[in-house]
Amino acid sequence: MNLFDVSQVQHHFETNSVLENISFQVKVGEIFGIIGPNGSGKSTLIRTMSGLLKPSQGEILFYNKAIGSYKKRDLAKLIAVLEQEGIPPLSFTIEEVVAMGRYPWLKPLADLSHLDEQIIEDVLKNLNLWKIKSQAVSALSGGQRQMVSLARAMVQQPKVLILDEPTTFLDIGHQMLVMDHVREWHQSQGITIIMVLHDLNLASQYCDRLLLLDKGYVQSYGKIHDVLKPETISTVYKTEVIMIEHPVQHVPQFLLTSQ
Amino acid sequence: MTGLIALLLVSLVLSVMIGSVNLPFVLSLKILLSHLPLVDLAPSWSLAQDAIVWDLRLPRVFLAMVIGAMLSSTGVAFQGMLRNPLADPYILGVSVGAAFGAASSILFFRDLTLLGYFTTPIFAFIGALLSLWFVMSLASHHGQRDRETLILAGVVVQSLIGAAISFLIAISGQQMQQIVFWMMGSLANRTWLDVAMLTPYMLVGFVYLSLQQRDLNLISLGESAATHLGMEVEKKKIQILIAGSLLTAAAVSVVGIIGFVGLIVPHLMRLIVGPDHRILLPLSTLAGAIFLLWADTVARSIIPSREIPIGVITAFIGAPFFAYLLKKGLRRQV
């Protein structure tokens, strides 16, 4: 079953064309990666899929209904989004920020119920944030802040998690921490993950299928081995790469060669 | 919360005591209590003393509290919604727009105003909305708005509308006094009628804003994050800005332009109680009442038998405060 059915999507900012004739499907329960060089339209595509941006042309179906026809609140019960920038340096505590993830589920003016509080507590414990829950978010490192973002998304209890380059500003330790928690969540709850990734090696390790964008067009789309070919990658990214197989996970990995 | 309410009540009695004729604390308290229902006190005071407390000072004290609460809660709402600690109805040009609306209603629409006095806030509201809309569209660039640009847009609109008001003053005859009064801000010679006129606007504004506390918290995550959590951000923003403009316009149409209240009070309260609007909004509303009550008490009593415009007092405190915030904000961005 298709979760997302994107067909013939085009988008322009003023006269700049950002997306051209994009069509693909995301299946229920998969980890779907969107990759491509800077300026290839990845973030714009994600914004149209999360309902933040209405594309100039084309159609995006989510559960067989146009994404634009959902109420924001109903959409928030189904889709959680982790943004690249993460959480601004607020003086709210970790617990308060994570609790905001319950917003779409709360009745107007109602407080958090016992069930809500239980959900929040479980997630905080699961992500090792329980002991520091009373710390202000502004005092956290970038990596910790991204974990708080993830916790907020988990508390939202969505069916789909969309991540926009979640690891860009993180060191390798935090990259793996975030990615492993995302995968564990995917496996335990069966949620669908759609992520924009900068890092081809991460994409290859974590995704089931990939969409490679180049200058707003779909360059290739499908299984890891069909998309991550050294000739394609060298052409699209305009740099020489060497492809090897990951010794443990047996997926393609890329090495860079200085010119 | 209880502390602030107690402080507000004590301030009320103290402020009633102070003036050209100083009255003892106990006597003022007794006079006040004697007007409450179910309280029966044998009068140990003269009728003149009763009139000073009940007819002269108390309406003014009430008005100061109500106006302070209105301006301060507007400040909280604007700062929260626009995620800009410098957003205040005065700095964003809402107050001056309201003054212009009120002044034009007096000059040009005298005959239309059947209910006279009671329609001034409506014209002030229209003026406030127009100037806020102008500031917001001037400051937005591809949907982005940074905090200094917003302030600059406020300055531009303030000078423009300020000039328009000066023009009105120049062509006005006998109403000149009243327009000048709006520009300076004063609570002198107010009666219970003024308090009554403000009440409906105040209630509508307060009830609406008090229902938005959770959304004001949510928007601090950023507009796209709030949208992803299910908030209708654009709709909410317009509603909250309109509610704040309504409160500001009502305040301005009665007492004129009193600046900086919505800047100083919320900022200090944020330092004390933190960013949670469920606490910040009610406490800033109370603190705004106390702040303006004392500012007005100083305005009417610091120089014997002279009255300083209250806008002067709040500007003396507010402008340096604004400078400090601006400096702090700029340094953070570098």
Chai-1 contact restraints between the chains, C-beta under 6 A:
chainA,res_idxA,chainB,res_idxB,connection_type,confidence,min_distance_angstrom,max_distance_angstrom,comment,restraint_id
A,L52,B,S224,contact,1.0,0.0,6.0,A-B,restraint_1
A,L52,B,T227,contact,1.0,0.0,6.0,A-B,restraint_2
A,K72,B,G230,contact,1.0,0.0,6.0,A-B,restraint_3
A,K72,B,E232,contact,1.0,0.0,6.0,A-B,restraint_4
A,R73,B,G230,contact,1.0,0.0,6.0,A-B,restraint_5
A,A76,B,L229,contact,1.0,0.0,6.0,A-B,restraint_6
A,A76,B,G230,contact,1.0,0.0,6.0,A-B,restraint_7
A,V81,B,H228,contact,1.0,0.0,6.0,A-B,restraint_8
A,L90,B,S220,contact,1.0,0.0,6.0,A-B,restraint_9
A,S91,B,G274,contact,1.0,0.0,6.0,A-B,restraint_10
A,S91,B,P275,contact,1.0,0.0,6.0,A-B,restraint_11
A,F92,B,P275,contact,1.0,0.0,6.0,A-B,restraint_12
A,M100,B,L218,contact,1.0,0.0,6.0,A-B,restraint_13
A,Y103,B,L218,contact,1.0,0.0,6.0,A-B,restraint_14
A,Y103,B,L229,contact,1.0,0.0,6.0,A-B,restraint_15
A,Y103,B,G230,contact,1.0,0.0,6.0,A-B,restraint_16
A,P104,B,G230,contact,1.0,0.0,6.0,A-B,restraint_17
